[in-house]
Amino acid sequence: MNQIFITGAAGFIGSSLVDRLLGDGKTVVGWDNFSTGQRPFLTGALKNPSFKLVEGDNLDLPALTRAMKGCDFVFHLAANADVRFGTDHPDRDLQQNTIATYNVLEAMRANGIKRLGFSSTGSTYGESAVIPTPEDAPFPIQTSLYGASKVAGECLIQAYCEGFGFEGYIFRFVSILGERYTHGHVFDFYKQLLGHPDHLRVLGDGSQRKSYLYIQDCLSAMLHVTTKNLAAKAKHRVEIFNLGTAEFCQVNDSIGWICEALAINPRRDYTGGNRGWIGDNPFIFLDTKKIRSTGWASQLTIREGILRTLTWLQANPWVLENR
């Protein structure tokens, strides 16, 4: 990888990847429309002569194609990740996830770029009957528009890899935590508790079992796989990797860790049921044997990742004010 193109470069994961790659001496072109991306996340990168920021939208194929010129690897991270409110605006997942992925692939094809890393999701498994869920588990009925749009994106990538000789790396994430985290349960709980530390509204009954992964562990997994395979010139069409930890926790566990760190004991007001919203999977736990067999291992536990996220949110109140 000589010059790397990153969609969603100002986002939580994207900006963190930008910094990691620049730290490794890579040249990076960042692409973002700043609909949800944060310019402060790129403050350090913009001081680096090896980084170029291009503001644009994945739905603008001509501009995307021009911006990608000269690159030889693409990390496609931009997406609408608003799972909870997907049914409020069904076209958003289609446009920003599926159509946008098609445009990225077409821009790659126009520029002769053959290698791609894609941020997919464990939500593609729906409510899997196989726990922990491996990469070759059968896909059940999709339960969220977000998951369905990511499945469609994966299928497009696989078809382009077969039809045009691309090499694809599809990473199915659990929920990612850590510095620059701007949405999710830790964000929601902490913001609530700042406003009213005596009570906390919890979607569902708190028994939902979830898996989480610290941002730097996520980046290490992606770079470990792509760098190792590229260096070894291991040719393939598509490789799919689950990214997560070998553990899970209940939402109630996470609430307990957060409240302990804040030294508060709020009343918990549950909305009821074993899920918080339409498409919420009550049990997400991915089998990560495949990625671990490459020599990668997560460094932080879920509890440690949650507490680091909380510490970062406490130190960056401006993020809460912008949401």
Helices and strands as residue ranges (DSSP letters): E 3-7, H 12-23, E 27-32, G 39-42, G 45-47, E 51-55, H 61-67, E 73-76, G 86-88, H 90-93, I 94-99, H 100-111, E 115-121, G 122-125, H 145-164, E 167-173, E 175-177, H 185-195, E 199-202, E 209-210, E 212-214, H 215-231, E 238-243, E 249-250, H 251-262, E 267-270, H 289-292, H 302-315, H 317-321
